[in-house]
Amino acid sequence: MSEKELIRRCKKGDRRAQRKLYDLYSGMVMFISKRYTSSTQNAEDIFQEAFIRVFEGITKVDTIGSLKNWVYTIAVRASVDALRKRRVMYIEEYDNSENLNPLTNEHLDVLDKLEYEQITELVRDMPDGYRLVFNLYLVEGYSHKEIGELLDISESTSRSQLTRCKQLLKKSLEQLGIVGYEKAI
């Protein structure tokens, strides 16, 4: 079944088509949900909310360019909204920026050597605000301005959350015995 046919049938409430859509994208949605929260139960709640939005939303939109991208965006927004509902706390300013080194592509070699699962677990252990900005900025590619608008925080708060997240990540790496990242984080 083509993507257009799948969308058309889902719009009509066809349960088989809805199941097919669910089967195609449930892994991706759960992956996103887990990336934004430290609790499996919260991830499952976000997962469920995301699919409710998908199945309700698919009947309301006229055209969907890429179904995968559309579902992905809904999952990210559901994750952000869930954290917003929990009133994630942000630290407003961070004034020790002269001691910080930016994370650049040339310094990512050490981080590349870590298993993806290790990095994911390190980030999942971060406070909600740090993890949220980390994911939006480094994974999703949002700018600090866009993150500020999305989360109703200032650009500087977004930057400080990312900075603090990097500092915690650095400490976590040290605890794992990983060295040589000083210029990266």
C-alpha positions as CSV (number, residue, x, y, z in Angstrom):
1,M,0.0,0.0,0.0
2,S,1.4,3.4,-0.9
3,E,1.8,6.2,1.6
4,K,-1.0,8.2,-0.1
5,E,-3.3,5.2,0.1
6,L,-2.4,4.6,3.7
7,I,-3.2,8.2,4.6
8,R,-6.4,8.1,2.6
9,R,-7.6,5.0,4.3
10,C,-6.6,6.3,7.8
11,K,-8.6,9.5,7.1
12,K,-11.6,7.2,6.5
13,G,-11.1,5.4,9.8
14,D,-9.9,2.1,8.3
15,R,-8.6,0.1,11.3
16,R,-6.3,-2.0,9.2
17,A,-4.6,1.1,7.7
18,Q,-4.4,2.7,11.2
19,R,-2.7,-0.5,12.4
20,K,-0.3,-0.4,9.5
21,L,0.6,3.2,10.3
22,Y,1.1,2.3,13.9
23,D,3.3,-0.7,13.0
24,L,5.4,1.5,10.7
25,Y,6.1,4.3,13.1
26,S,5.6,2.9,16.7
27,G,9.3,2.2,17.1
28,M,10.3,5.7,16.0
29,V,7.7,7.3,18.2
30,M,8.8,5.3,21.3
31,F,12.5,6.1,20.5
32,I,11.7,9.8,20.5
33,S,9.5,9.6,23.6
34,K,12.3,7.8,25.5
35,R,14.9,10.4,24.3
36,Y,12.9,13.2,25.9
37,T,12.2,11.7,29.3
38,S,14.0,9.7,32.0
39,S,11.1,7.6,33.0
40,T,9.8,4.6,31.0
41,Q,6.2,5.3,32.2
42,N,6.5,8.9,31.0
43,A,7.8,7.7,27.7
44,E,4.8,5.4,27.3
45,D,2.5,8.2,28.2
46,I,4.1,10.5,25.6
47,F,4.0,7.6,23.1
48,Q,0.3,7.1,23.6
49,E,-0.4,10.9,23.4
50,A,1.6,11.1,20.2
51,F,-0.5,8.4,18.5
52,I,-3.7,10.0,19.7
53,R,-2.6,13.2,18.0
54,V,-1.6,11.3,14.9
55,F,-4.9,9.5,14.5
56,E,-6.9,12.6,15.4
57,G,-4.8,14.9,13.3
58,I,-4.7,12.8,10.1
59,T,-8.4,13.4,9.7
60,K,-8.0,17.2,10.0
61,V,-5.1,17.9,7.7
62,D,-5.6,18.3,3.9
63,T,-2.1,17.2,2.7
64,I,0.8,15.5,4.3
65,G,4.1,15.8,2.5
66,S,6.0,13.0,4.2
67,L,4.1,10.8,6.6
68,K,7.2,9.8,8.4
69,N,8.3,13.5,9.0
70,W,4.7,14.4,10.0
71,V,4.6,11.6,12.6
72,Y,8.1,12.5,13.8
73,T,7.1,16.1,14.3
74,I,4.0,15.1,16.3
75,A,6.1,12.8,18.5
76,V,8.6,15.6,19.2
77,R,5.8,18.1,20.0
78,A,4.0,15.6,22.2
79,S,7.3,15.1,24.1
80,V,7.9,18.8,24.5
81,D,4.3,19.4,25.6
82,A,4.5,16.6,28.2
83,L,7.5,18.2,29.7
84,R,5.9,21.6,29.6
85,K,2.9,20.2,31.5
86,R,5.2,18.9,34.2
87,R,6.5,22.5,34.5
88,V,10.1,21.8,33.7
89,M,12.3,24.2,35.6
90,Y,14.9,26.2,33.7
91,I,17.8,28.0,35.2
92,E,17.5,31.5,33.8
93,E,21.1,32.6,33.4
94,Y,24.5,31.3,33.5
95,D,27.3,33.8,33.8
96,N,30.4,31.6,33.8
97,S,30.6,31.4,30.0
98,E,34.2,32.5,29.7
99,N,35.3,29.1,31.1
100,L,33.3,27.1,28.5
101,N,34.4,25.5,25.3
102,P,32.0,25.2,22.4
103,L,31.2,21.7,21.2
104,T,32.5,21.6,17.6
105,N,32.5,19.0,14.9
106,E,36.3,18.6,15.1
107,H,36.1,17.5,18.7
108,L,33.3,14.9,18.4
109,D,35.8,12.1,17.7
110,V,35.9,11.0,21.4
111,L,32.1,11.1,21.6
112,D,31.8,9.1,18.4
113,K,33.7,6.3,20.1
114,L,31.0,5.9,22.8
115,E,28.2,3.5,22.1
116,Y,25.0,5.3,21.1
117,E,23.2,3.6,24.0
118,Q,25.8,5.0,26.5
119,I,25.2,8.5,25.3
120,T,21.5,8.1,25.3
121,E,21.6,6.8,28.9
122,L,23.8,9.7,30.0
123,V,21.4,12.2,28.5
124,R,18.3,10.4,29.9
125,D,19.8,10.9,33.4
126,M,20.0,14.7,32.9
127,P,17.4,17.0,34.5
128,D,14.4,17.6,32.3
129,G,15.3,21.1,31.2
130,Y,18.8,20.1,30.2
131,R,17.7,17.0,28.3
132,L,14.9,18.9,26.5
133,V,17.2,21.7,25.2
134,F,19.9,19.2,24.4
135,N,17.6,17.2,22.3
136,L,16.0,20.1,20.6
137,Y,19.3,21.8,19.8
138,L,21.8,19.0,19.1
139,V,19.4,16.3,17.9
140,E,16.5,18.1,16.3
141,G,18.6,21.1,15.0
142,Y,16.5,23.9,16.5
143,S,18.2,27.2,17.1
144,H,18.3,28.7,20.5
145,K,15.8,31.3,19.3
146,E,13.4,28.6,18.1
147,I,13.8,26.7,21.3
148,G,13.1,29.9,23.3
149,E,9.9,30.4,21.3
150,L,8.8,26.8,21.6
151,L,9.4,26.6,25.3
152,D,8.6,30.2,26.2
153,I,12.0,30.8,27.6
154,S,14.7,33.3,26.6
155,E,17.5,32.4,24.1
156,S,20.0,32.8,27.0
157,T,18.1,30.3,29.1
158,S,18.3,27.8,26.2
159,R,22.0,28.4,25.9
160,S,22.6,28.1,29.6
161,Q,20.6,24.8,29.8
162,L,22.7,23.4,27.0
163,T,25.9,24.6,28.7
164,R,24.9,23.0,32.0
165,C,23.9,19.8,30.2
166,K,27.4,19.7,28.6
167,Q,29.0,20.2,32.0
168,L,27.0,17.3,33.5
169,L,27.8,15.2,30.5
170,K,31.5,16.0,31.0
171,K,31.3,14.8,34.6
172,S,29.5,11.7,33.6
173,L,32.2,10.9,31.0
174,E,34.9,11.4,33.6
175,Q,33.0,8.9,35.8
176,L,33.1,6.4,33.0
177,G,36.9,7.0,32.7
178,I,36.6,8.6,29.3
179,V,39.2,11.3,28.8
180,G,40.4,13.5,25.9
181,Y,37.1,15.3,25.5
182,E,38.2,18.5,27.2
183,K,38.0,20.5,24.0
184,A,34.7,19.0,23.0
185,I,32.6,19.7,26.1
